[in-house]
Amino acid sequence: MSEQIFEAAADAEATAKAVAAAAPTAPERADLAMVNTLDPELREPMHQLLANLADNKYVLGRRYAEWCTGAPMLESAVAAAAMAQDELGHARSFYPLLRGFGADGAAMEEKGWQARPTNAVTCLDKPFQRWADYIAANLLLDTAFTTLLQLATSSLYQPLRQRAAKIVQEEGAHFVHASGWLRRMPDAATALEAMWDDAVTWFGQDDDPVLAPLARAGLLSGTPTLMRDALCRRLEPPLEEAGAAHLTKRHLPWDRWDASRRRLRG
């Protein structure tokens, strides 16, 4: 059942992608032209943010898809397929915008994506080994990306603002799914701890070369620290239920932070 749902979605998306690549629609051309409304010094930070969001959404969607036939229940397999479709759709809404910055994001979706380097967070480099890892990513990574996008729903950069509003609306169900599963997983704390650093360092520090200038210019409505605090507040109830509330006080490994790739080394 889940394979049929996923196959139908993939076929429709592939068709739309082919059409867009051959001849971008008027709205797509308008989105690409919006790059010229950015101050020159903000173009590279915006490009880096969009590329990083696209890579993270794409690889997260792929990792979700790997569990479409391995979930513990049929309903979970269907949910995994639906969330994979959501994440891949989000990535595909960001990748075309990179053309406006003179980059090509289409190569990421071609065959062999597993062997290509990305700027996705480090814990997505390998497949999830167990269902608890899936749920940890569902709660922590998904919510971290959504937290940033919530602070982009009033962005002065229209292409980001429009996509953020739609994605935030769709992501509500993902948080409910992860929170519900945590209540029935006594071993979830270990999986959460393994992914915590990747999720909360992703915003960078307050001198971050990408998010800091965008926040100062009103393209994001919060600093990295504000985003991290908002994420921790959002996660407090499910973490408390999972016996992992101590994670919000954990020392972060900034010595391993690679700001240029927005991920931890090693």
N, C-alpha and C positions, 0 to 999 in steps of 0.2 A: 504493500500500500504506500509506504513512505517513498519507495523508489519511483512509483508512478507519479506521485505528486512532484517529486524533485525533477524527474525527467521532463514533465510537461513544462515546468517553470523554466528549466534550462533551455529548452527549445525556443520558447517565446523570447527569452532574454538574448539568446544568440542571434535570433532574427533581428531584433531591435538594434543590437550592437552592430551588426553588419550594415544595416541601413544607415545608422548614424555615422559609421566610419566612411561610407561612400559619399554621403552628402549631409553634413550637419544641418539640423533644423534651425529655423530662425531663432528660437529661444536659446539653443546651444551656441549659435554664433554670438548672440548678445552676451551670454555668460563669458565667453572667451574674451570679448571686447572689454568686459568690465575690469580686466587687469589694468587697463590704461587709466582707470579712475584711482588706482592706488598710488600713493607717493612712492617714488622710486626706491627709497630706502626700506619700504615695507613689502616690496614685491617678493624678495627672497624669503623673508620670514613666512609670508603667506604661502608661498610655494612649498616650503618645507613642511608646514603644518598640514596642508592638503595632501601632500605625498605621503606623509607619515600616517595620517588618518586612513588613507586609501589602503596602504600596505597592511596596517593592523586589522582593518575590517576584512580585507580579503583573506589573510591568513587565518584569522579567527573563524571566518565562514568555512574555510576548507577544513579546519580542525573539527568544527561542529559536524560537517558533512561526513567525516570519517566514522561518526557514531550513529549514523542513520540506520545501520543494520546491527549495531552492537549495544544499543541501549537496553536496560534491564526490563523494560515493558514496551508493549506496542505503542501505547500513547506517548511514551518518551521518545521513541524512534520518530514518530510523526512530528513531535515538538522539535526534535533535533533537526529534521529536514526543513521545517518552517523557519527556524532561527538561522540555519545555514543560508537559506534563500534570502532572508532579511539582510544578513551581514554582507553577502556577496552583492546584493543590490545596492547597499550603501557604498561599498567600494566602487562599484560601477558608476555611481553618481559623482564620485570624486575624481576618478582617473581621467575622464575627458577634460576636466578643468585644467589639468596640467599642460595641455597643449597651448593654452593661453600664455604660459610661462616659458614656452619653447621646449617643453619636455614631452616625452611619450610614455604614458603609463600603460599602454595596451599590451606591451610585452609581458607584463606580469601574469596575464591570464592565459598565455599560450602554454602548450604542453611543456612539462619539465619545470614547472614553477617551484617544485620542492628543492631543486638544485640551484636556484638563483638567489643571490643575497637580497635581503629586504631590510627595511628599517623597523620591522615589527618587533615588539618586545621579546626579550630573550627566551622566555618560557614558551613561546609559540614556535621555536625552532624545531621542536620535535613533537610527534603526535602525543596526545594524552594517553597515559598508560592504563587509566581506570576511570570509571564513571565519576568518582569523586573529583578527579582532575577536571573533567568536563564542567562539573557544577561549580568548582572554584573559579574557573575562567569565566563562566556564565555570570557569577556574582561579582567578581573583582574587576576583571578586565573590561567586560561589557559595561559595567557601571562607571568605571573610570572614563572611558571614551564618551559615555553619555553625559557625564558631569561637565566635561569641557564643552560639549555641544549645547548643553543647556545655557551656558554662558556665552554662546554664540548666536542665540535666537534673536538678539537685538543688535547683531553686528552691523556695522556700516557697510560691510562688503556683502552685497546682495546675494551672490552665488552661495556663499557660506551660510548666510542667514536662512535662505530658503531651504537648503538641505538640512540644516540643523533642526528646524522646526518639524519637518516631516520625520526625521530619524528619531528625535526625542519622543514623539508620539508613539512610534512603533516599538520603542525599547521598553515601554512599561511592562509588557507581557514577559519580557526576558527576565526582569528583576523578580517578578512574581514567581516565575518558574524556578529560579535558583533558590529563592527564599523558602519555597515550599519543600524542595528536595532536602535542604539542610536540616529540616526538622526530623527527617527519617534517616539521617546518616550519622551514626555515632563517631565515625572516623573522619569526618569532614575537616576537623581542625588541622590535621597534618597537611592536607592538600591546600587549604587556605594559606597556611604559613609558607608553603613552598612558592606560592605565586604573589604573596603580599608585596614584596619589595619591588617587583616588576610593575605592579599596578600603581603604587603610590609614588614611586619616583618618576613615573612617566611624565608628570607635569613639569619636572625640572625644578630649579630653584628660582628665587625672585630676580636673579640677574640672567635668567634664561635668554639666549640669543633669539629664540623664536617667539615664545609666548609673551615675554616682557614687553617688547616693542609693540606687539599687536594689542596688548592690554592698554598701554599708554595712549595709543591712537584710537581707542574705542572700537576696535575690531573684535575684541573679546572683553567681556564685562567683569573680569576678575584676574588677579595675579595668580601665579602658580601656587602660592601658599593658600590663598583663598579657595582655589579649586581642590587642593588636597584636603583642606579642612571640611569642605562641603562633601567630599567623597566619604570621609571618615564618619561624619554625622549620618549620612545616608546608610552606611553599613552597620552602624552600631546595633540596631535591633537584631538583624540576623546573626551577626557575630556573637552577640550575647547568648542567643539560643544555641549556637554551635559550640559554646565554651571557648571562643577565640577572641573575646573582647580585648585581651591583652595586646593584640596586634596593633591597635591604634596608638600604643605607647612605644612601639618598637623603634629602636635606633635604625636609621636608614643608611645604607652603604653608599654614601655619596662619593667615596673614593673609587668606586667602580662605575660611576655614571659617565656615559659618553653623550654629551649634549649634542654633538653633531648628528648622531643617529637616534637620539631619544631612547636609549636602551642601556641596560647594564652590561658591562663587559664580564665575560667568564660565566 
